[in-house]
Every structure is written in C-alpha cells, then in structure tokens.
Amino acid sequence: MKFIWGLLLFGLIAYLAICLLLYVMQSRLIFFPEMPGRQLEATPKAVNLDYEDVRVETEDGVSLHGWYIPAANAKITLLFCHGNAGNISHRLESIALFNSLGLNVLIFDYRGYGQSTGKISEAGFYQDAYTMWQVLTDKKGIEAENIVLFGRSLGAAITSQLATKVKAGGVILESAFTSVPGMGAKLYPLFPLRLLTRFQLNNVAHVQAIPSPLLVVHSEDDEIIPFAQGQAVYERAHEPKTFLRIRGGHNGGFIFSGRLYTGGVEAFLSKHFPDYESLN
C-alpha cells in the first residue's frame, strides 16, 4: 500500500512539475524568433522587387523594422503579420505573390523578431501592428478603406485584434487557430492549459468584433493547426465573410494550392475593394 501511495505521490509531483514547466517555458513553446534565425537572410531584391526599409518606434520605445514593397500602379496595400518562427526575410515567396496580385505590401517583424528590438509580449505585438497601421495611414497617407489586413498563423491573431481597433477595407486570416488555450488543449489534453496559459491570442473572440469584410483561409491538410480550428474562427465571425479552403501543409499551402489560393484572394479583393485591379 505504501508503494502505491508513493507511486501516486511521485506521479502527482511529476504532473505538477510539468504544469509548472508549461507555465514558465510557455513563451519558448510558442514563439521561435531564432528558428531558423534572427539574421535577415535576404531582401526583396532576391526576388527582383524594389523595397523601402522601414524603421519606426512604438509608443513604448521599441524599434520596429520592416519593408514596404510597392507594386506598379497599385491602389490597395496589404499589411502583413507573419507567423511565429523566423523573420520577414523568410516570407519572400509570399511578398512576391501578393506583389504579383497588384498589392503594395508592408511587412514587419514584431518586437523580439528579426531586426526589431524589445521583448516578446502579446500586448506588445498588438501595439506593433497598430504602429505599422499608423505608418500606412499617417506617414504614407493611405486611406483605411484601401488597406487589407493580412495575418498568417500567429499573425492571424495579431491581425484579428488590430481589425477590432481599426476599420480596414478588408481582413484576411490564414491558418488561424482559435486561441492559444484552445490550441494548447488540443496539443496537451492531459493538462489544464486554459488555467496555465499566459497568452491568449484569441481569434474567436476578436473576429466577433471585426467590422470589416473577412476572408478566412485554411488548408484541409494543415498538419499544425487543425482545419476545424479555422472553421471555428470563421463560424464565430460576422458577415460579410468568406471561407477559402485550400490544400497543402501549414507553411506551404498558399504555394501548393496555386490558382485556388490566388483566385480566392483576388475574388475577395475584387468584391470588397472597388479600386482593386488584378494583374493576372
């Protein structure tokens, strides 16, 4: 009997230790600015695109770095919030794709990523996105109705929060999870992640307050964020909204899907941006 009680006690201690580890190490389990690295590996020049280096300071003194990539005769500008790993130099394929669709692109690294300073924080990410929104609206004088907010994976949660604070012409959320607690419950079902989670990044809450037209994009083959999570985000959103089902893995579905992806994005832009002109 003592052996059984000892075994149960050991199991309880081990369980609580793992819970503590999940709480303390949470940031390292979610955010990967060092993978594959914080150094910029290339610039848009590598895909034959001209660009403007953007450096701006947030209200709390963090220096953000990004690129503004213009498209010829573009009337619509896309504000790009990327995923949880790497930096803007690892998104050149996406930049080139959106440029080919006739969109100016402003992409940036969050605090703690790439050449941006500061420490990772959820509130800080939201402030970073709003700061870049101000770059477009205040510094570049772009009208809000001519801006489409775009976020992929982690960036979807940052974009959806920004979209509750500003009235953009449209919002695109790609590979979106419901929330960090919701995603954590899927990955670690034996642990009380909803109690342990210090980050929320709650797409399902955000989308209920988005006033702009919304496009939710998700691959049925996504091996990281289940397709059902993208569907749940879409279901909680208000009209007008569109769901685009694509194919391929989490990191390459937009390439693998080809015309299915680009055609869906073009259809959304054509419907909600009267001045949009596709180059295809």
C-alpha positions as CSV (number, residue, x, y, z in Angstrom):
1,M,0.0,0.0,0.0
2,K,2.9,2.4,0.9
3,F,4.4,1.6,-2.5
4,I,1.1,2.6,-4.3
5,W,0.7,5.8,-2.3
6,G,4.4,6.6,-3.0
7,L,3.8,6.0,-6.7
8,L,0.8,8.2,-6.7
9,L,2.6,10.9,-4.9
10,F,5.5,10.7,-7.3
11,G,3.0,10.9,-10.2
12,L,1.3,14.0,-8.7
13,I,4.7,15.7,-8.2
14,A,5.7,14.9,-11.8
15,Y,2.4,16.2,-13.1
16,L,2.7,19.5,-11.2
17,A,6.3,19.9,-12.3
18,I,5.2,19.5,-15.9
19,C,2.4,22.1,-15.3
20,L,5.0,24.5,-13.9
21,L,7.3,23.9,-16.8
22,L,4.5,24.6,-19.3
23,Y,3.7,27.8,-17.5
24,V,7.3,29.1,-17.1
25,M,8.5,28.0,-20.6
26,Q,5.4,29.0,-22.4
27,S,7.0,31.7,-24.5
28,R,9.6,29.4,-25.8
29,L,7.0,26.8,-26.7
30,I,5.0,29.3,-28.8
31,F,7.4,31.8,-30.3
32,F,10.5,30.9,-32.3
33,P,12.3,34.1,-33.5
34,E,15.6,32.3,-33.6
35,M,14.4,29.5,-35.8
36,P,15.9,29.5,-38.4
37,G,17.5,32.7,-37.1
38,R,17.1,36.4,-36.3
39,Q,19.5,37.5,-39.0
40,L,18.0,38.6,-42.3
41,E,18.9,36.0,-44.9
42,A,17.9,38.1,-47.9
43,T,15.8,41.1,-49.0
44,P,13.1,41.6,-51.6
45,K,15.9,42.2,-54.1
46,A,16.4,38.5,-54.1
47,V,13.0,38.1,-55.8
48,N,13.6,41.2,-58.1
49,L,11.5,43.6,-56.1
50,D,12.3,47.1,-55.1
51,Y,11.6,47.9,-51.5
52,E,11.9,50.6,-48.8
53,D,13.5,49.9,-45.5
54,V,11.0,50.9,-42.7
55,R,12.1,51.7,-39.2
56,V,9.7,53.2,-36.7
57,E,9.5,53.5,-32.9
58,T,6.4,52.4,-30.9
59,E,4.9,54.4,-28.1
60,D,6.8,52.3,-25.5
61,G,10.1,52.9,-27.2
62,V,10.6,49.7,-29.2
63,S,12.3,50.0,-32.6
64,L,10.4,48.1,-35.3
65,H,11.9,47.0,-38.6
66,G,10.0,46.2,-41.8
67,W,9.9,46.5,-45.6
68,Y,7.5,48.4,-47.8
69,I,7.3,46.8,-51.2
70,P,5.4,48.8,-53.8
71,A,3.5,47.2,-56.8
72,A,3.2,49.1,-60.1
73,N,0.0,51.2,-60.2
74,A,-1.3,49.5,-57.0
75,K,-4.3,51.1,-55.3
76,I,-4.5,48.6,-52.4
77,T,-1.9,48.0,-49.7
78,L,-1.6,44.8,-47.6
79,L,-0.3,45.0,-44.1
80,F,1.4,41.6,-43.5
81,C,1.6,40.0,-40.0
82,H,3.7,36.8,-40.2
83,G,3.9,33.5,-38.3
84,N,5.7,32.6,-35.1
85,A,9.1,31.5,-36.5
86,G,11.8,33.3,-38.3
87,N,11.5,36.9,-39.7
88,I,10.4,38.9,-42.7
89,S,13.3,37.6,-44.8
90,H,11.7,34.1,-44.7
91,R,8.5,35.4,-46.3
92,L,9.8,36.5,-49.7
93,E,7.6,34.0,-51.6
94,S,4.5,35.5,-50.0
95,I,5.7,39.0,-50.7
96,A,6.3,38.2,-54.3
97,L,2.9,36.5,-54.6
98,F,1.0,39.5,-53.2
99,N,3.0,41.8,-55.3
100,S,2.1,39.8,-58.4
101,L,-1.6,40.3,-57.4
102,G,-1.1,44.0,-57.7
103,L,-0.8,44.9,-54.0
104,N,1.7,47.1,-52.2
105,V,3.0,45.2,-49.1
106,L,4.2,46.4,-45.7
107,I,5.7,43.5,-43.8
108,F,7.4,43.9,-40.4
109,D,9.0,42.0,-37.6
110,Y,7.4,42.0,-34.2
111,R,9.4,43.1,-31.1
112,G,11.9,40.4,-30.4
113,Y,12.0,39.2,-34.0
114,G,14.5,40.0,-36.8
115,Q,16.0,43.5,-36.5
116,S,13.2,44.7,-34.2
117,T,14.2,45.4,-30.6
118,G,12.2,44.7,-27.4
119,K,10.9,41.6,-25.7
120,I,8.1,39.3,-26.8
121,S,4.7,40.1,-25.3
122,E,1.1,39.7,-26.5
123,A,0.2,43.3,-25.7
124,G,3.5,44.4,-27.4
125,F,2.6,42.5,-30.6
126,Y,-0.7,44.3,-30.7
127,Q,1.0,47.6,-30.3
128,D,3.5,46.8,-33.0
129,A,0.7,46.0,-35.5
130,Y,-1.1,49.3,-34.7
131,T,2.2,51.2,-35.1
132,M,2.6,49.8,-38.6
133,W,-1.0,50.7,-39.4
134,Q,-0.1,54.2,-38.5
135,V,2.8,54.1,-40.8
136,L,0.4,53.4,-43.7
137,T,-2.4,55.8,-42.7
138,D,-0.3,58.7,-41.2
139,K,3.1,58.6,-42.8
140,K,2.1,57.3,-46.2
141,G,-1.3,58.8,-46.3
142,I,-3.1,55.7,-47.4
143,E,-6.9,55.7,-46.8
144,A,-8.1,53.0,-44.4
145,E,-10.5,51.6,-46.9
146,N,-7.6,50.9,-49.3
147,I,-5.8,48.7,-46.7
148,V,-6.3,45.0,-46.4
149,L,-5.0,43.4,-43.1
150,F,-3.4,40.0,-43.6
151,G,-2.2,37.6,-40.9
152,R,-0.9,34.0,-41.2
153,S,-0.8,31.6,-38.2
154,L,0.4,33.6,-35.2
155,G,-0.1,36.7,-37.4
156,A,-3.8,35.9,-37.8
157,A,-4.3,36.5,-34.1
158,I,-2.4,39.8,-34.2
159,T,-4.3,40.9,-37.3
160,S,-7.7,39.9,-35.9
161,Q,-7.0,42.1,-32.8
162,L,-5.9,45.0,-34.9
163,A,-9.0,44.6,-37.1
164,T,-11.2,45.2,-34.0
165,K,-9.5,48.6,-33.4
166,V,-9.4,50.0,-37.0
167,K,-11.8,49.9,-39.9
168,A,-9.8,48.4,-42.8
169,G,-11.2,47.8,-46.2
170,G,-10.8,44.0,-45.6
171,V,-9.2,41.4,-43.4
172,I,-7.6,38.0,-44.4
173,L,-6.8,35.5,-41.7
174,E,-4.9,32.5,-42.9
175,S,-4.2,29.3,-40.9
176,A,-5.8,30.8,-37.9
177,F,-6.1,28.9,-34.5
178,T,-9.0,29.6,-32.2
179,S,-6.8,30.8,-29.3
180,V,-3.6,29.8,-27.5
181,P,-5.6,28.0,-24.7
182,G,-7.8,26.3,-27.4
183,M,-4.7,25.2,-29.3
184,G,-2.9,24.1,-26.2
185,A,-5.9,21.9,-25.1
186,K,-5.5,20.1,-28.4
187,L,-1.8,19.6,-28.0
188,Y,-1.7,18.8,-24.3
189,P,-5.1,17.4,-23.4
190,L,-4.0,16.0,-20.1
191,F,-3.0,19.4,-18.7
192,P,-5.2,22.4,-17.6
193,L,-3.9,24.7,-20.3
194,R,-6.8,27.1,-20.0
195,L,-5.6,27.8,-16.5
196,L,-1.9,27.7,-17.2
197,T,-1.8,29.9,-20.4
198,R,-0.4,33.4,-20.1
199,F,-1.0,34.2,-23.7
200,Q,-4.5,34.4,-25.2
201,L,-4.2,35.5,-28.9
202,N,-7.9,34.8,-29.1
203,N,-9.1,34.8,-32.7
204,V,-12.6,33.5,-31.9
205,A,-13.1,36.5,-29.5
206,H,-11.6,39.0,-31.9
207,V,-13.5,38.1,-35.0
208,Q,-16.8,38.7,-33.3
209,A,-15.8,42.4,-33.1
210,I,-14.4,42.9,-36.6
211,P,-16.4,45.3,-38.7
212,S,-14.6,44.8,-42.0
213,P,-15.3,42.1,-44.7
214,L,-13.4,39.0,-43.7
215,L,-11.7,36.2,-45.6
216,V,-10.7,33.1,-43.6
217,V,-8.2,30.8,-45.4
218,H,-7.3,27.3,-44.2
219,S,-5.9,24.1,-45.7
220,E,-7.6,20.9,-45.0
221,D,-4.1,19.3,-45.0
222,D,-2.7,21.7,-42.3
223,E,-0.6,19.5,-40.0
224,I,0.0,22.1,-37.3
225,I,-3.3,24.0,-36.9
226,P,-6.3,21.7,-37.5
227,F,-8.7,22.6,-40.2
228,A,-11.5,22.6,-37.7
229,Q,-9.9,25.5,-35.8
230,G,-10.0,27.6,-39.0
231,Q,-13.7,26.7,-39.4
232,A,-14.4,27.6,-35.8
233,V,-12.9,31.0,-36.3
234,Y,-15.0,31.5,-39.5
235,E,-18.2,30.4,-37.8
236,R,-17.8,33.0,-35.0
237,A,-17.3,35.9,-37.4
238,H,-20.0,38.2,-38.6
239,E,-21.0,38.8,-42.2
240,P,-19.7,39.7,-44.6
241,K,-17.3,36.8,-44.5
242,T,-15.9,34.2,-46.9
243,F,-14.2,30.9,-46.3
244,L,-11.5,29.7,-48.7
245,R,-10.5,26.0,-48.4
246,I,-7.0,25.3,-49.8
247,R,-4.7,22.3,-49.9
248,G,-1.1,21.7,-48.8
249,G,0.8,21.9,-45.5
250,H,0.8,24.7,-42.9
251,N,3.8,26.5,-44.2
252,G,3.3,26.0,-47.9
253,G,-0.4,25.7,-48.6
254,F,-0.5,29.1,-50.3
255,I,2.1,27.9,-52.8
256,F,0.8,24.3,-53.2
257,S,-2.8,25.5,-53.9
258,G,-1.7,27.7,-56.8
259,R,-4.6,29.3,-58.6
260,L,-7.1,28.0,-56.0
261,Y,-5.4,30.3,-53.5
262,T,-4.6,33.4,-55.7
263,G,-8.1,33.2,-57.3
264,G,-9.8,33.1,-53.9
265,V,-7.8,36.1,-52.7
266,E,-8.5,38.0,-56.0
267,A,-12.2,37.3,-55.8
268,F,-12.3,38.6,-52.2
269,L,-10.4,41.8,-53.1
270,S,-12.5,42.4,-56.3
271,K,-15.7,42.1,-54.2
272,H,-14.8,44.4,-51.4
273,F,-12.3,46.9,-52.9
274,P,-13.9,48.7,-55.9
275,D,-10.5,50.1,-57.0
276,Y,-8.7,46.8,-57.0
277,E,-7.3,45.7,-60.3
278,S,-5.7,42.2,-60.6
279,L,-2.6,41.9,-62.7
280,N,-3.5,38.3,-63.6
